[in-house]
Amino acid sequence: MENLTSYYKKLQETYSKLESLTKKLEEISHQTSTLQNLNDEDPRLMYQDALVWRFKFSCNLTCKYFEQYLFTRYGIKTNSPRSIFKELHKQRLITESEKKLLITVIADKSNADRTYNEIIVDALRIQISDHNATLKSLSNRFAP
């Protein structure tokens, strides 16, 4: 149980950091003057990259938390993010629509892992805020 509590605390910190990065990127994107760092790069790219990295980290941590949750509470071992969410649904802990949404979140994370395509990353950047809210809301329901 202590391990689950530790995972949960780390997870909440990660979600907060992701929210902060999202807000910071929005602020920078809305500024009219072009800010530049020492490398003459657009600072939005730096924050976008950090945002995507933080999103992937929060997805991984979410999966680890629910993997630990299933094992601690039910003695169930899982071997992939999909199997974690399928098992949560099988145990009637989440709805079918939540399972599908979570699998979509993980698929988006996997797309960001496999290819660094500007179009994919830009589309993901727009969805990260919603994905983070989904993950955070779900994890709050399963607080230790």
C-alpha positions in Angstrom: 0.0 0.0 0.0 2.9 2.4 0.8 4.3 1.8 -2.7 0.9 2.6 -4.2 0.7 5.8 -2.2 4.2 6.8 -3.4 3.2 6.2 -7.0 0.1 8.2 -6.5 1.9 11.2 -5.1 4.5 11.2 -7.9 1.6 10.9 -10.4 -0.2 14.0 -9.1 3.1 16.0 -9.2 3.6 14.9 -12.8 0.1 16.0 -13.8 0.6 19.4 -12.2 3.9 19.9 -14.0 2.2 19.0 -17.3 -0.5 21.5 -16.6 2.1 24.2 -16.0 3.9 23.4 -19.2 0.7 23.5 -21.1 -0.2 27.0 -19.7 3.4 28.3 -20.4 3.3 27.1 -24.0 -0.1 28.8 -24.5 1.3 32.0 -23.0 4.3 32.0 -25.3 2.2 31.1 -28.3 -0.1 34.0 -27.7 2.7 36.6 -27.4 2.9 38.9 -30.4 6.7 39.5 -30.3 9.0 36.6 -31.3 11.1 35.6 -28.4 14.3 33.9 -29.1 16.8 32.0 -27.0 20.6 31.9 -27.4 20.3 29.5 -30.4 17.9 31.8 -32.2 15.3 29.0 -32.0 11.6 29.7 -31.4 11.0 29.1 -27.7 7.7 27.6 -28.5 9.5 24.6 -29.9 11.5 24.2 -26.7 8.3 24.2 -24.6 6.5 22.0 -27.1 9.2 19.4 -26.9 9.2 19.6 -23.1 5.4 19.3 -23.1 5.5 16.2 -25.3 8.2 14.7 -23.2 6.3 15.4 -19.9 3.1 13.9 -21.5 4.9 10.7 -22.4 6.4 10.6 -18.9 2.9 11.1 -17.3 1.4 8.3 -19.5 4.2 5.9 -18.4 3.7 6.8 -14.8 0.0 6.5 -15.0 0.4 3.0 -16.4 2.9 2.0 -13.7 0.4 3.4 -11.1 -2.5 1.3 -12.4 -0.3 -1.7 -12.9 0.7 -1.4 -9.2 -2.9 -0.7 -8.3 -4.2 -3.9 -10.0 -1.5 -6.0 -8.4 -1.8 -4.5 -4.9 -5.6 -4.6 -4.8 -6.4 -7.7 -6.9 -3.2 -9.6 -7.3 -3.5 -9.2 -11.1 -0.3 -8.8 -13.2 -0.4 -7.0 -16.5 2.2 -6.7 -19.2 1.2 -3.7 -21.3 -0.7 -0.4 -21.1 -3.5 -1.8 -23.1 -3.8 -4.9 -20.9 -3.9 -2.6 -17.8 -6.9 -0.7 -19.1 -8.6 -3.8 -20.4 -8.2 -5.4 -17.0 -9.5 -2.2 -15.2 -12.6 -2.5 -17.5 -12.8 -6.3 -16.9 -12.8 -5.6 -13.1 -15.6 -3.0 -13.7 -13.4 -0.2 -12.4 -13.8 1.9 -15.6 -16.4 2.1 -18.3 -16.1 0.9 -21.9 -15.8 4.5 -23.1 -13.1 5.3 -20.5 -11.2 2.2 -21.6 -11.4 3.4 -25.3 -10.3 6.9 -24.3 -7.4 5.6 -22.3 -6.3 3.4 -25.2 -6.4 6.4 -27.5 -4.3 8.4 -25.0 -1.7 5.6 -25.0 -1.8 5.3 -28.8 -1.1 9.1 -29.1 1.8 8.6 -26.7 3.1 5.7 -28.8 2.9 7.8 -32.0 4.9 10.5 -30.3 7.5 7.8 -29.2 7.9 6.2 -32.6 8.1 9.2 -34.9 9.0 12.8 -34.3 6.8 14.3 -37.0 6.0 18.0 -36.6 2.4 17.5 -37.8 1.8 14.6 -35.3 3.5 16.6 -32.5 1.5 19.7 -33.2 -1.8 17.7 -33.2 -0.7 16.0 -30.0 0.1 19.3 -28.3 -3.5 20.4 -28.8 -4.8 17.2 -27.2 -2.4 17.0 -24.3 -4.4 19.2 -22.1 -7.5 17.0 -22.5 -5.5 13.8 -22.2 -3.9 15.1 -19.0 -7.3 16.0 -17.5 -8.6 12.5 -18.4 -5.6 10.8 -16.8 -5.7 13.0 -13.7 -9.5 12.6 -13.2 -9.2 8.8 -13.5 -6.3 8.5 -11.1 -8.1 10.7 -8.5 -10.9 8.1 -8.5 -8.3 5.5 -7.5 -6.4 7.3 -4.8 -5.0 5.0 -2.2 
